[in-house]
Amino acid sequence: MNAWQAWASPLGSAPLVFAHRGSSAALPEHTVAAYERAAVEGVDGFECDVRLTRDGHLVCIHDASITRTSNGRGRVTRLTLAELNRHDYSTWYHEKARIANGGSVHVAPATAADGILTLDRLLTLARGTGRPLRLLIETKHPSRYGGDVERRLVDLLARHGLTAPAVGSGVAGSDGSGSGEPGPGEPGPGVSVTVMSFSARALRRIRALAPEIPTVFLFDIPTPSVWSGRVPEGADLLGPSIRVIRYWPEIVRRAHDRGVGVMVWTVNEPADIQQVRALGVDGIITDRPADVLATLGRNPAGDRDGTGLAGGSATRTASPETDGGRLGPCPSTTGVSSPGWLG
């Protein structure tokens, strides 16, 4: 069995759905609330970006700087975790949501006490959901710490018992009651990790450090090699942007002909969802998991109050920053709000 077969969807031909930085069209990206919402919506897994702080902690943030997604300034790699935790990572989003809705949305933002989300905390959250979840972790490069990013990542995954494929998919605790909390070094039920990067060198490091962890090579411009469906050394799957798929959809067939799986990011628009579904991609990474699940005929599980999202139907959310009515391939997710279920 190759890595793609081991990784493939238990749903047969249906693609797996991953929440890009959490349910980030509904709540601030890379926050506990965004990932909790995604879990309740019924996603197959979470996606996150990780960077290394000055004092060696892996934190979940896309940008090299905290300026866009916090009320602070500075580069992540030059700040300690304590320094990063002095800032608020939610208010920026709620302000954009308020402006996009003409000032009609009121949401109590997180406080600085919530701090930046660490990967350690996200792994603990995933392991505590009590159901199978797949985590896509992207290591961001270039980094002043180079290969230390992957070394720290593998060390952390090992502490959580996540450097080997997940065994089983049940949710029972150690006593079979179904209420067990994973202990240190024990994976939660069916929890597994895949590492992604735009850096082929980073993926080769993961292959050397933890050969059982599947890897995805991300790209937004196809080289002749990946255009033909080949993966670089150290990678198991291809991760093209939705922009690549719009222009070169044949990449999916060529990859599958070589036994290579395909994960597509960031798929938000209805036409794009339908296209990647028709092409038979293996995974969809999206800011709008509830919309994608509904389009695929997999009804979202509802909100945390059990009342359902947007009245029980998939509702497109309004974005304060769009390009001709379309969200782009999203190297930098914009704040988005929906008046029905944010307040």
N, C-alpha and C positions, 0 to 999 in steps of 0.2 A: 504494500500500500504506500503510495507516495504522499507527500505533504498535502497536496490539494485534496486527495481522497479522504485523508484523515480529518481535514478541516471542513469538508463540504457540508452543505446545509442538510439537516435531518428532515427538511421539508421536501426533499426530492428536487424538483426543478425550480422551486420558488427561491428567489434570492434571500439571503439573510439581510436584515435591516439593522444598521448601526446609527446610534445617535451621535452626531458630529459635535464634539465638545458638550455633550449632553443634549437635551431638548432645547437647543440654543436659539430657535426662533421664538420660543415662548418665555424663556428665562435667561438670565445672564450666563454666557458661556463659561465653561469650566468652574461651575459652582456646584455645591452639594445639591441644591434645589433643582438644578437643571438635570442632573443625573438621576435623582430620585424620581422626577417626573418621567424621564425616559423609561425607567424601569416599570413604572406603573402603566405607561402607555403600551407596554408589551414588546419592547425592542428585543432583538436577539443579542445585542451587545452595545458597549460603549466605545467611543473613540476619544482619544485625548492626545495632546501634544505635551512633551516634557522637556524641561530645561534644568540645568544644574545651577544651584545657587553658589555664592562664593564660599559658603561653609559646607557644601557637599550634599545638599538636599535636592531631591527631584521634585519639582513643582509643575503643576498643570497650567501651562500658559502657551499661547501660540506665538505672540510677538516677542522679539528680543528685548523690548522695553515694556514697562508696565504702564506707559502713558495712556494708551488707548482704552485699556480695560480697568483702570483704577483711578483714584483721585491723587495718585502720586506720580513721581517721575523717577527715571533711572533704569539702567540695564539689569536684567535679572542676574546675569553672571557676576555683577559687581556688588550685589546686595546679599546680605545674610537673610536667612529665613525670618529671624526676628525683625529685621528692617522691613522685609516685604509684608509682614503681618501687621504693620502699623497702618496699612491702607485698606480702603473699602473697594471691593471688586464687583459691586452690583449697581451702585448709584448711576454710573455712566449709562448703563443700559436703560434703566427706568426713565432717565431724563430724555433719551432718544425716543422711547416709547411714548412719553407724554407729548413731546413735540409732534410726533407722527400722528397722534390722535387728537391734535388740536387742544391739548391740555386736559383731555377728558379722562385720562387714566390716572388713578391714584394707587400706588403700590408702596407698601412699607418696605424700604430697601434694607438690605443686610447692613450690619454695622461693621466697623473696622475690626471688632472682636472676632468676626468670622475668618478674617485673614485670607491668605491665598490657599488654594486647594493643593495639598501635597499628594503625590502619587500614592504614598503609603495610606493616606486616608481614603482615597478613591478605591484602592484595592480592598481595604477593609469593608467599605460600603458594598462593593460588588460581592464579596464573599458572604456578606450578611443578608443578601436578598432572599436566600433560601430557594433559588431557582437557577437553572443553567444560564450563564452569561459568558459572552466572549468579549475580551478586551482588546482593542486595537490601540497600541501605544506607539506614537510617532516620536522618534528622537530627532530633535531639531539640530541642523548643522548648516553652516559652520558654527563651531563653538570654540571658545578659547580653551575649553577643557578637553577637546578632542575625544579620544577613546575612553576617557573617564566616564563619559555619559553612559555608554553601554556597559561598562564594568559596574558602575553603581546600580544601573538598572537590573542587571542579572543578579547582583547581590540582594537587592530588595525583593525581586521575584522569588529567589530561593528562600528568603525568610518567610514568605507567604506560601511556600510550597507550590509555586506556579511555574517552575522551570521544566516540568514534564507535562504531557497531555493529561487533561482531566479524565478521571475514571468515573464512569457512571453519570447518570443525570438525575438521580433521585434527590429529594429534598429532606429526607429523614435525618435526624440527629444521630449521634453515636448509639443512643438507646432505641432507635427506630421510631421515636415519637414524632419526628418532623419538626421539633422545636430546637434542635441542637445548634449552637453557635460554633463555627469553626474555631479550633484552638490554634495557637501559634504554630506556623509551619504546616497547617492543614488547609488544603484548598476547600472552598465552599463547594456545594453540589454543582458539578459540571462547569466550574469556572475554568476558563482557559485564556491564554494570552497569545497574541500575534504581534510581532514588532514590525513597524513600518518606517521607512525613511526615503528621502530623496537621494541619500548618500549610499551608493553601493558599498563603499568602504565600511560604513557603519553596519550594514547588514552582514558583511563578511565577519566583522567582529562578533556579532551575535551568533553567527554560525559556529565560530570557534569556541565561544564561551558557553553556549547552551544550544547544542545542535538539534535538540528536539523542539525548539520553539520555531513555529512557522514564521516566515518573513515575507513582506510585501515591498516591492520596489515601486515607489511613487514617481510619477512623471507628468509633466504638463506639455512637454514637447517630445514627440516620439523620435527616437533615434532609429536608424535602419534596423537595428537588432530587435528592439522592442516592437517596432512596427510589424515585424514578421512573427511576433508572438514569443520571442525568446526572452528569458529572464537573465539578468546578470548573475555572475557567480555569487553564491550566498543568498539568493532570493528564491522563493518558492512560487509567489504569485505576482501578477502585475497590478499596479494601481494607477490607471489613467484618470485624468480629470474628465469631467463631463464634457468639457470643450473638446478634448481629444476624441471622445466617442461621437460627438456631433459631426466631426469632419472625417474621421476615419473609423467608422463602426466595424469595419472588417477586422480590426485588431482582436476583437472578442473571439471570432471564429478561428483566427490563426492561432491564438493562444490556446484555445480549447483543443485544437487539432494536435498541439504539442503536449497536451496534458497539463496545461498551466491554467490556474484559476484567475479570475479577473474581479477586482474590487474597484468600484467607480465612486469618485468623490467630485464635488459635493452636489448631490442630486436633489433639487428642490422643486423644480417646475413640473407640472402635470405631463407636458409633452416629453420631457426628459425621462420621467419615471416610466412612461409607457414604452419609450424607446429601449431603455436598458432592460426592461422586463422582456420585451420581444427578442432582444439579442441573447437572452439567457445568461446574463452576468451572474456571478456567484454572490456578490455582496453589494449593497447600496449604502453609502455613507451620506447622511442627510441631516440638515438642521431641523427638518420637519418630520420626525418619525411618525407622528400620528397620521399626517397626510399620506405618507408613503404606504403605511400599513393598510389604510383604508382603500387606497388605489389598488393594492395587491389583493384586496378581499379579505384581509386579516384585520378585523375590527379592533381598534384601540381599546385597551382595557378600561379606560375611564380615568377621571382625575382622582386625586387622593381622597376626596369626599365621597367618591362612588357615584357621582351624578353624571359622569360622562363628559367628554371634551366637547366644548362648543355645542352643548345640547344633544350630544350623541351622534353628531355627524361631522365628517371631515370639513373643516372650514379653512379656506386660505387666509393667512394672516398678512397684515399690511406692513410693509417695510419702509422705514424712513429713507433708505438709500437703495435705489434700484437703478439698473441700466436698461432703459427702454422697456421697463416692465418685467425684466428678467434678472434674477439673481445670478451673478457670475459664478465661476468655478471656485470662488470663495477662498482666496488666500487670507482674507481678513473678514470674518463674519460681521455683519452689521447688526445693530440692535433692531429687534422686531417685536411688535406687540399685537395682542388681540384683545379687543375690549370685553369679550364675553366672559373669559375665565381668568384674567389676570387680577382683577380687583377683589 
